């Protein structure tokens, strides 16, 4: 009976950890978008420590999500070379597990960082690729994020119209 109780405690602990990791990455994004970068960094450290201890089959997805969140945090801080490194890592992880959403977000973060670093051609190429990756997904919020990033530096009336359609779908 003691072993059964230990097993139940372990299962609850793993379930809590899985929930905490996912919600922790979501909170990182909230903190980033609110400009609370210290809190985002602290949450990233906490989540990273949990991921270091292993989380089974979800680990690769969360590794990609965490790397992408770190790229966005670095971008917000103006740590552009760091943003490129995190985004490149997140991109490789997302491609390895076949997650186009995180691939597109990583390309968007890396492209934005590269444009801001003066590498406009390469940055625009990443931003365009982000839009192309997300376009067939039918995810208007992700499409809007990637297209808005591209439109900040390049784009045309067609992309603007598509972004407006995405807003309409969201509303």
Secondary structure per residue as TSV (DSSP state, phi and psi in degrees):
chain	resnum	aa	ss	phi	psi
A	1	X	-	360.0	-36.7
A	2	X	H	-63.3	-39.9
A	3	X	H	-66.0	-38.2
A	4	X	H	-63.4	-40.5
A	5	X	H	-65.1	-41.8
A	6	X	H	-60.9	-41.7
A	7	X	H	-63.7	-42.1
A	8	X	H	-64.5	-41.3
A	9	X	H	-62.0	-42.2
A	10	X	H	-63.6	-42.5
A	11	X	H	-63.3	-42.6
A	12	X	H	-63.2	-39.6
A	13	X	H	-63.3	-45.0
A	14	X	H	-64.2	-43.9
A	15	X	H	-59.9	-43.5
A	16	X	H	-61.7	-44.1
A	17	X	H	-62.6	-43.8
A	18	X	H	-60.2	-45.1
A	19	X	H	-64.6	-43.4
A	20	X	H	-64.6	-41.4
A	21	X	H	-61.7	-51.0
A	22	X	H	-60.8	-48.6
A	23	X	H	-68.8	-31.9
A	24	X	H	-63.0	-41.8
A	25	X	H	-66.7	-40.1
A	26	X	H	-60.8	-42.4
A	27	X	H	-64.0	-36.8
A	28	X	H	-54.5	-45.4
A	29	X	H	-64.1	-39.8
A	30	X	H	-60.3	-48.9
A	31	X	H	-61.9	-40.6
A	32	X	H	-60.3	-48.8
A	33	X	H	-71.6	-19.5
A	34	X	H	-90.0	-3.7
A	35	X	T	80.4	13.8
A	36	X	-	-94.3	70.2
A	37	X	H	-70.6	-31.0
A	38	X	H	-64.5	-41.4
A	39	X	H	-67.1	-37.6
A	40	X	H	-62.7	-44.7
A	41	X	H	-62.3	-43.2
A	42	X	H	-62.8	-41.6
A	43	X	H	-65.9	-38.2
A	44	X	H	-61.1	-39.4
A	45	X	H	-65.1	-45.4
A	46	X	H	-60.1	-47.3
A	47	X	H	-65.0	-42.2
A	48	X	H	-59.2	-39.0
A	49	X	H	-65.2	-40.9
A	50	X	H	-64.8	-41.4
A	51	X	H	-65.0	-33.3
A	52	X	H	-61.3	-30.3
A	53	X	T	-85.0	-2.4
A	54	X	-	91.0	136.8
A	55	X	-	-138.9	28.4
A	56	X	G	66.4	-142.5
A	57	X	G	-67.7	-19.5
A	58	X	G	-79.2	-15.8
A	59	X	H	-51.0	-50.1
A	60	X	H	-61.2	-37.2
A	61	X	H	-65.4	-45.7
A	62	X	H	-69.8	-32.3
A	63	X	H	-59.5	-45.1
A	64	X	H	-64.8	-44.7
A	65	X	H	-63.3	-42.1
A	66	X	H	-66.1	-43.2
A	67	X	H	-62.2	-39.8
A	68	X	H	-66.6	-40.9
A	69	X	H	-63.9	-40.6
A	70	X	H	-63.8	-35.6
A	71	X	H	-63.3	-44.2
A	72	X	H	-65.1	-38.8
A	73	X	H	-64.3	-44.7
A	74	X	H	-62.5	-39.2
A	75	X	H	-61.6	-44.8
A	76	X	H	-64.1	-32.9
A	77	X	H	-78.3	-11.9
A	78	X	T	83.2	13.2
A	79	X	-	-87.4	73.3
A	80	X	H	-64.4	-45.5
A	81	X	H	-61.2	-37.5
A	82	X	H	-65.2	-39.7
A	83	X	H	-61.3	-41.2
A	84	X	H	-63.4	-43.1
A	85	X	H	-62.7	-49.8
A	86	X	H	-62.0	-43.7
A	87	X	H	-66.3	-38.6
A	88	X	H	-64.0	-41.7
A	89	X	H	-63.5	-46.8
A	90	X	H	-61.3	-39.7
A	91	X	H	-61.7	-46.8
A	92	X	H	-61.8	-42.7
A	93	X	H	-64.6	-43.6
A	94	X	H	-64.7	-40.9
A	95	X	H	-67.4	-37.3
A	96	X	H	-64.1	-31.7
A	97	X	H	-105.0	3.9
A	98	X	T	68.2	46.5
A	99	X	-	-114.3	91.1
A	100	X	H	-62.3	-30.9
A	101	X	H	-59.5	-49.1
A	102	X	H	-74.6	-26.7
A	103	X	H	-63.2	-48.4
A	104	X	H	-64.0	-44.0
A	105	X	H	-65.2	-36.6
A	106	X	H	-67.6	-43.7
A	107	X	H	-61.8	-38.9
A	108	X	H	-64.5	-45.5
A	109	X	H	-64.6	-45.5
A	110	X	H	-65.4	-42.6
A	111	X	H	-61.4	-43.4
A	112	X	H	-61.9	-45.4
A	113	X	H	-61.2	-42.2
A	114	X	H	-66.3	-41.9
A	115	X	H	-60.0	-45.5
A	116	X	H	-65.5	-24.4
A	117	X	T	-83.7	-2.0
A	118	X	T	93.4	6.1
A	119	X	-	-100.1	63.7
A	120	X	H	-61.1	-44.9
A	121	X	H	-59.4	-49.5
A	122	X	H	-66.7	-39.0
A	123	X	H	-64.8	-44.8
A	124	X	H	-63.2	-38.5
A	125	X	H	-60.8	-43.6
A	126	X	H	-64.1	-42.9
A	127	X	H	-63.9	-40.4
A	128	X	H	-64.8	-42.1
A	129	X	H	-63.8	-36.7
A	130	X	H	-59.0	-45.4
A	131	X	H	-63.5	-41.7
A	132	X	H	-65.8	-37.0
A	133	X	H	-66.4	-41.2
A	134	X	H	-83.1	-24.8
A	135	X	H	-51.8	-50.4
A	136	X	T	-73.6	-7.3
A	137	X	T	-72.0	-26.8
A	138	X	T	69.9	32.3
A	139	X	-	-111.1	94.8
A	140	X	H	-61.5	-35.3
A	141	X	H	-67.5	-41.9
A	142	X	H	-70.5	-39.0
A	143	X	H	-60.6	-42.6
A	144	X	H	-62.8	-43.4
A	145	X	H	-60.4	-46.3
A	146	X	H	-72.8	-40.2
A	147	X	H	-68.9	-36.5
A	148	X	H	-63.5	-38.6
A	149	X	H	-63.2	-43.1
A	150	X	H	-66.9	-44.3
A	151	X	H	-63.6	-21.7
A	152	X	T	-65.9	-22.9
A	153	X	T	-125.2	-20.6
A	154	X	S	-166.6	167.8
A	155	X	-	142.1	-174.9
A	156	X	-	-150.1	-179.0
A	157	X	H	-63.5	-33.8
A	158	X	H	-64.8	-46.6
A	159	X	H	-64.8	-39.3
A	160	X	H	-60.2	-43.0
A	161	X	H	-65.0	-40.3
A	162	X	H	-63.7	-39.3
A	163	X	H	-64.8	-40.7
A	164	X	H	-63.6	-38.2
A	165	X	H	-64.0	-37.8
A	166	X	H	-63.3	-41.6
A	167	X	H	-60.1	-45.6
A	168	X	H	-59.8	-42.1
A	169	X	H	-64.5	-39.1
A	170	X	H	-65.5	-44.8
A	171	X	-	-65.6	360.0
